[in-house]
Amino acid sequence: MISEHTAHGQSPGDYIVHHLTHLTRHTLADSSAKPQGGIIDWSVVNYDTLFFSASLGLLTVFLLWLGARKATSGAPGRFQGCVEVLVEMVANQAKGIVHSPESRRFVAPLALTVFLWIFFMNAMDLLPVDGLPWLWQTAMNNPHIQLRVVPTADLSATFGMSVGVLLLCIFYNIKIKGMAGWVHELFTTPFGSHPLLWPVNLIMQIIEFGAKTISHGMRLFGNMYAGELLFMLIALLGGAWTGYNAGSIMLGIAQVVAGLAWAIFHILIITLQAFIFMMLALVYIGQAHEGH
């Protein structure tokens, strides 16, 4: 069982709410501010999500640039070999889905970048739950200020990426089929070209695009949010430490074992979720190249 209060006099509920609160203009000005309710709050900007996603995006681009810069025709080193394996894997997936060689010259590198970027953002979940937030609180000299370090556990980030894929799908629909061809497809697919079916076809197309975009972002968000929450629940076992007695020692051991086990399993999840997001992006872009 968890004790009534964790570190700093917080209850388990307060601890979780604190760690699920983003660093925004409101919480920066008032560190005791509570979330406004709901998953989405359109009135604020999540500074922590912006910072970590941008930083990890720059790290991704730098590593890929470094891999290209150090590429040699001889026996590759470990770093170059790892990059070549990733490039070949993504190139093969793109070749099987996007059949236009011209489009693949842009889509394949984009898919590789997206895969690594999401992997790094997901991997932030493997850091100690209170690690970076504690450093931030120490630097700001405020033990109550909030900081969330997993950008993909923020729906605004994952939904933003899925909207980006949607815009690419629209771009390739227009580029491959022409504006007139794509508009004709919107009004004549999937039920036929009879004028009475035009409104139904258009509504179905809008629903299809909307469902793809929403599910694309929600899938990544849901898995990472659940993983982050589970790490917080495991961390609460350490907050139940009350002294050197049998119960506290068992809780401490349980926290270490459960945290290690979940972290090892979570490595598979963060990799798989990055791969799934990349593959769905390729599939949706590939569908934009095909006529119905």
N, C-alpha and C positions, 0 to 999 in steps of 0.2 A: 504494500500500500504506500501511497505518497503522503508525506506529512502535510500538515495544514498550510505551511508557508515554505517557500524556497528561499534562495539567496536574496538579500536586500529586503526581506519581509514581504516578498511577492507571493501571492497565491498561485497555484498552478495555472489557473485561468488567466490571471494578470500576466504571468510569464509568457504564455502563448500569444496573448493579444499584443503584448509589447513587441515580440519578435515577428509578428505578422503585420506590423504597422510600418509603412514606408516612410522614408525621409522626404518630406514635402515642405513647401513653404510654410504651411500651417504648423506642422510638427516641429520644424526648425525654430519657429518663433515661440512655440509653446510645446515643450517636450512632454507635457502631460496630456496633450490632445489625444482623443480617442478616434479610431476610425469612424468615418461618417456612416458606415453601414453599406452592405452590398459589396460585390466584387469590384465593380467599376465606379470610380468617382471622377467624372469628367471635369471637375472644377480645380483639380490639382495636377501637378507634374511630379512624378516619382523620380527625384534626383538620384537616388541610389541605383535604380534600374538604368537610367541614362548613363551614369558614370561607369558601372560595371559592364554593361553591354558594349559601350563605345570602347572602353579599355581592352576588353577581350577581343573585340573586332579588330582593333589595331594590332593586337598580339597575333591574331590569326593571319592577317595580311603580312606582317613582318616575318613570321615563320615560313610562309609560302614563298615570300621573296628571297629569304635566306636559302631555302631549299633550291630554288631556281638558280641563284647566284653561285652556289657551291656545286652544282651539278657537273659531273665529269663523265667522259666516255669510258673511263676505266672502271675498275672494281669500285662500286659505291660503298661509302661508309654507312654506319648504322642510321644516321639521320637521313642521308640521301635515300637509302634503301626504304626507310619507313615512308618517306614522302612519295617515292615512286610506286610503292604498293597502293597507297591511297589514291594517287592520280590514276593508276591503271584500273583500280576497282571502280572509281566513279566514271571513268571514260567508258568502260564496258557497259555499265548500267545505262549511261546516257545513250550509247550507240544502239542499245536494244529497245529504247523507248522513243527517243527523238530521232527520226529518220532523216532529217535534213542535216547534211554535213556543215552547211553554212551556219545554221542555228546552233549546232553543237560547239562551234568554236567559242561561243559566248556562254551557252547554257552549262556545258561540262565544268569549266572553271568556276562558274557561279555556284553550281551544286557542291563542288568540293569545298569552296569557301563557306557555304552555308552549313555543311556537315561539321567542319572543324569549329566554326563559330559557336554553333549550338552545343557541340560537345564540351567546349571550354566553359560556356555559361552553365551547362548542367553540372559540370564537375565542381563548381563552386559549392555545391551541396555537400561535398565530401569534407570541406573544412569544418573545424569544430564550430558548433552552433554559436557559441559565445565568443569566438576568437576575434574576428574582425570587428563585430559590434563593441567588444570591450576596448579594443584599441581606439576605436572612434570615440567612445565615451570618455576615455582617458585623455585623448587629444583635445576634446571639447570641454573637458572638466565638468561633465554632466552625466551622471550615471543613469539618467532616464531617457536620453535622446535615442531615437530609433535608427536602425540601419538594417536593410535586407540585402543580402549579397548574391542571391540567386535570381538573375534577371528572368529566366524562363518560368519562374514561379509567379510571375506577374503577368496577368492576362493582357495588359496593354502591350507588352513586348511581343508575346507570341501572336496575338491578333494582328499587331502591326506587321510582323513578318508574313503572315498568311495573306494580308491585304496586298503586300508587295508581290506575292506570287500571283494573286488575282490580276493585278495590273499587268504583269508580264503575260499572263494568258490572254488578256484583252489585246495587248500589243501584237502578239503573234497571230491571234485570230485575224486582226486587220491586215497584218503584213502578208500573211500567207494567202488569205482568201480575198483580200480587198475589202474596203468598207461596204460596198454593195453586196458582195458575196456573204459577208458575215451577217449583215442585217437580214438578208434573205434567209440565212440559216436560222436566225433567231425567230423568225416568224413562220417557218415551214417545218421545223423539227421540234418534236419527234413524230407528230401525228399526221403530217401531210401539208400540202400547199393550198388546200381549200380556204377561201377567205374567211369562212366562219370559224376556222380553227386557228387563225392567226393570234387572237388574244390568248387562247389557251396555250399555244406553243410558246408565246413570249413569257407568260407567267411561269410555265414549267422551266424555261431556260433561266429565268431570274432565280427561281427556287434552287435550281441545280448549282448555279454559281454561288449563291448565298450559303447553301448547305456545305459545299466544298470548303469555302473560306472559313466558315465558323468552326466546322469540325476539325479542320487542319490546325487552327490555333488552339482550340479547346483541348485537343488530344495531348499536345505537348504540355500545356499549362496544367491540366488535371494530374498528369503523372508526376510532374515535378513539384507541384503544390502538395500532393499527398506524401511524396518522399520527404520534403522539407518538414512537414508536420510530424511525420513519424520520428525524424531525428530529434525534434523538440520534445516529444513524449519520452524518448529514451533519455534525453538530457535531464528530464525531471527526476529520473531515478537518482542521479547524483545530488539533486536538491533535497532529497529525502534523507541525506546523511545526517544523523543526529549524534554521532559519537562512536567510540570504538566498542560497539556491542555486536552481538551476533546478527541482529536484523540489519543494522547499517552496513556491516561488512558484506552481507549477502546482496544487499541492494547495490553496493558499489561494484561487486563482481558481476552482477547481472547487467549493470549499465555498460561495463567494458565489453562483456561478451556480446550483448545485444547490439551495441554500437558497431563493434567490429564485424559481426555477421551481416548486419544490414548494409554497412558500407561496402563490403565485398560484393554483396548481391546488387547493390545500387550502381556499381561500376557497369554491370550489364545493362541496367535500365537506362543510364544516361547515354550509353553508346547506342543502344537500340532506338531510343527516342530521337536522337540526332539522325540516325540512318532512316528512320521512318519518315521524318519530316522532309529530308532530302529526296527520298524516293517518291513521295506524294507530289512534291514540287515538280519533279521530272515527269511524272505521269500526267499531271494537269497541263503542263506545258506541251507534252507530247500530244495530248488530246486536242490542243488548240491547232495543231498542224494537220489534223485529220478532218475530213468532211464526213457528214452524217448521211 
